[in-house]
Amino acid sequence: MQYRKGEAKEYAREVLKGVWTALPYNFTADDRLDEAGIASNLEHCISRLRIDGHYCSGNVAEFWALTNEERMRAHEVNVETAKGRIPLIAGCHHQNPYEAAALARHAQEIGFDFVIILTPYIAVRCDDAVFDYYRFVADRVDIGIVLFNIPQTYYPLSEHLAKRLAAIPNICGFKQAGPAPAATISLRRAVGDDMVVSVADETPWLHNLSVMGDRWLLNYCPHLYQVPGYLPVHDYTRAALDGDMGRATEIARAVNPLRAVHATWITGYGRPTGHVPAAEMKYWMELIGMVGGPVRVPCREMTGEAKKQLRADLDATGLPARAAAGGAAGRG
């Protein structure tokens, strides 16, 4: 770690900024971690998509289907691949607080910058129980902890509870996956001086960046919408930060066809579809030159007809053609 426990909030303000993505994990045909695939996708994001950071072991990474040993090994692969070029967050979600603390401690020891932890998903019926859970984990590690709020699925982190949690020294960030803008505005007012807040959705990012003053996007769209030679999320973010809002708006508007495909095939927050679209995301990645591969139960594979339709929808945006052209240019 590059900071002491009491410096987590200050370090977060320096590091938690820009466009971050969250990649799925890859598996081999015999259902083992595909370490080469995991490393390849992260290298692609760092060197060719120019992402500013990466969140490992998130929902899209099927963390619940991995053993703790597999999650720790995957974290090691991410650190080995990144080589300090970008900051990393390790997902240490677990119902058992001892296991969450063990995952966080391992992440701290191997060089992660932060960890992120979902609220516990069983036996939680009040704010006090959630507070006790996070304090239990935070007391056992020094690394900065990012809270993760998915109010439609787990016990909600209200602005009142977030304010209480912000008093814990190494709680330093907040990933907001709640769809209500009013709730996020209240959250920023309550904890914006103590924690870095990211709205986990690319769609309102330009508004949040330019109007609300946000500086951090943590979402899985950056590796789905961008290919070598075509980096719209990166480019409109930079244009907005440079004060060129006309250019930023023009670039952001051009992403609308991809947003429409995303709305059809990938679960956005606030839009439950009855399953986690891990297979859909991995197939999308295959269509733009990244490593995809199989999913683990309880996630389900796509049907052949579904793949055909997703391919047609994505082809209509021109993104696979851009990916092919960018890949050919990279090999040339």
N, C-alpha and C positions, 0 to 999 in steps of 0.2 A: 504493500500500500504506500501511496505517496503522501499520505496525510494521517494525522492522529484522529482518534475517535471524535474528539470535540471539534475537529476542523471539517467534519463531513459536510455540513451545510455550506460552508465557504467553498470547499472543493467542488461541490455539486454546481454551484452558481458559475464556476469557471468551466466546467466540463460538459454539463448536460445542456447542450445547445446544438442547433443544426438539424439535419435530416438523418435519422437513425432508422434502420430496418430491423425486422425480426424474421429470421429464416426458419423454415421447417428443418427437422433432422431427416437424414436419409438412411434407408435400410437396404441391405443386400437381399438377393432373392431367397436366401436361407434365413432371413429375419435377424441379421446381426446389424450392429451399427455400421454404416458405410462411412468410415472415417475419411476416406479419400473424397467421397462426394461432399461431405460436410465441409472439408477444407477447401475444395474447389469452389463451392458456392460462396463461401466467405471471401476467398481471394478475388473472385469475380466482382463482388460488391465493393471491395476496398480499392482494387486497382483499376477497375473498368467503369464502375458506377459512381465512384467517388463519394460513398456514404461517409457520414461523420461519426457513426458509432453503430454498435450492434447489440441487440438483446437476445441472449441465448436461452434456450429451454422455456420458451413461452407456450401459450396455448397451441399455436400453430406447429410447434415442435413436438406435439403429442407427449408432453412431459409425463402425463399420468400413466402412459403405457411403458415407461422406461423404469428399470430398477435404479436405485440410487447410485449404484456402481456405474451403470451406463451413463447416467447424467453427469457424474463426476468426470468420467472419461471424455465425454463430449465437451465438457467445459475445458478440459486440458487441450483437446484438439483445437478449440477456438483460440485459446491463448497462444498455442504454438504457431497457429496460422497468422494471427494478427501481428505478432512480434512487436507489440507496442505502438503500431501505426495508428490505431484508432482505440478509443475507450470501449470497454465491454461491460455489460450488465449480465449477471447470471440469474436466471429464474430459479428460485429456491422454494417454490410453492410446495407445501405439504400440510396435510391435516395435523400430523404429529409435530408438535413444536420442537421436540428433540431432534427429529430428522431434518426439519427446516434449519435449525441451528447448525447441524452437522454439515449440511450442504453449503450454508453460508460461510462456515469456517473454512471449508475446503476451497471455496471460491476466493476467499481472502488470502489464503496461503499460496495459491498458484498465480496470483497477480491480477485478478479482476478489479475493476474500479469500483463497482457497486453491485449490490444484489437487489432483486425485486421479489416481493412476496405478496401473493394473493391473501385475502382474508380467509380464515379457515371456513370450510364448507359444511361442517357437521357440528352440532352442539353449540351453535352460536345463535343467541336470541336477544342479545343486548349489547350496547356499546361497551360496557365494562368487560365483557368476555373478550371482545376483539382487542381492547386496549391491553388486557393482561397477556394475550397471546403475543402481540407485537413486542411488548416490554420484555417478555420472557426470552424471545429470540435476540432482541437488541442488547440485552444484558450480557449475552454470551459471545458476542462478536464485536469487533471494532469497525468493520466495514460499513459504509453508508448504505442505508436501506431505502428503497423506493417502494411506496405503497401502490397497490394496484386495485382500483375500484371498478368492479363490474356489477352494478346494482341490480341488473335484471336477473343475474344468476346467483350471486353471493350476497351475504349480508352487506348492506350499503355503508360506505364510509361518508357520512354526512360532513358538512363543513364544521359542525360542532365537535364531532369525534376527531376529524383531521386536526383541528386546533389542539386538542389534548395530546394527540400523538406527536405533533410537531415539537412538543416540549422534550421529547426523548432525544438525546444529543445526536445520535447517528441516524435518525430518520430525516431524510433530506430531499426526497422527491415524491411526486405523485403522478401516476399515470391514470388519467381520467377516461374511462370507457363508458361513462354515462351519457346518454344522448341529449339530455335537456340542457340547452345553453344557459338557462337561468341558474341551474344548479352549479354549473362550472363558474359562472360569474361570482356567485356567492362563495365558492371554494377559493377562487383567486383572492377575493377580499379577505377571507379568513386566514389563509396560510401563505399567500403569495410572497410575503417578506421572509418566510422561514423555509419554504420548500419550492423547488422548481416544479412547475406544473406542465404536463404535456397532455393535450387532448388526443386520444388514440384514434384519430381519423384524419386522413389526408384531405378530404373534401373541404372542411372549413379552415384549412391550414393558412391560406393566404389572408383570410379575414382575421384569424387569430394572431397572425404574425404582424399584420399592418395596423389593425385597429385595437386588438386586445393586448398587444405587447408581448405575446408569447415568443420564445426563442428556441423551443425544442419540440420537434415532431418525432414521436416514437410510434411507429406503425409499420405493418408489413407491405404496404403498397409500394414503397420505393423500389423494391426489387422486382415487382410485377409490372410497373408502369415504365420502367427505364431499361434501356439496352445500350451497349457500347455505341457511342456516337449520337445517342438521343437520350438526354438527361433532363426531361422537363421539370421534374420536382426540384432537382438541384438548381436548375437555371432560373426558375421563377422565384425560388427562395433567395438566390443571390441578387436578382434584379430588385426584389422588394427591399432587401437590406441595403442596397445601394441607392434607394429612393426612386427608382425608375418604375413607378406603379403601372404606367401604361404598358411597358414591356412585360412586367410580371403578370398582369391580367391577360394579356394576349397569349402568353405561354400556358398559363393555367387553364384558360378556356379551351385550348386545343386538346387538353387531356380528357374532356368530357366523354368522348366515345369509349375510352378505356374505363372511365368511371361507370358507364352504363353496363359494360360487360362484367365489371366487378360486382355491381348491384344484382346482376342476374345469377352469378355463379359462386361468389364468395360471401360469406356472412360478414356483414358490417355490424357495428354495435347497434343495438336496438332493433335488429331485424333477425329474429330467430328463424331458423329453417329446419330445426329438428335434428340436425347433425353437424358435426364439425367438418368443414369442407377441406380437410387436409389433402384428400386425393385430388380435388379440383385445383388447389393451389400448386401441387406438385406437377400436375399435367400442364398447367399454364407455364410453369417454369421450364418444362421440357420443350415446349413450343417456342421458347425464346432463347434456347441454347444453354440452359442451366441443367443441373442434375435434379431429377425428380425421384421416380421409383415408387415402390409400394408403401402402403400405410400399415399400421398395426390396429388390431381390434382394440376398442370397439369402433374405430373409424372404418368406413367402408370404401371399397374401390368403386370407381366409376364404371358404368356400363359402356359398351362400345358405342351405342347410340349417343349417350351423353358426351363422350369424347368427341364424336363427330360434330356435334352441335357447338360445343365449346370451341373447337378448332375453327369452325366457320365464323363464329362470332368474333374471335380474336383476329382471324385473318382479315376480316372486314375493316379492322382498325388500322391495318398496315404494320402493326408492331412486329409480328414474326418476320416480315420482309426486312424491316429495319434491323432486326437482330441478325439475320443472315448476312446482310450487307456489312454490318459492323464487325461480325465475326470474320468475314472474308478480308476486310481491311486490316484487322488485327493480325491475321496470318500472313498478309502480304509484305 
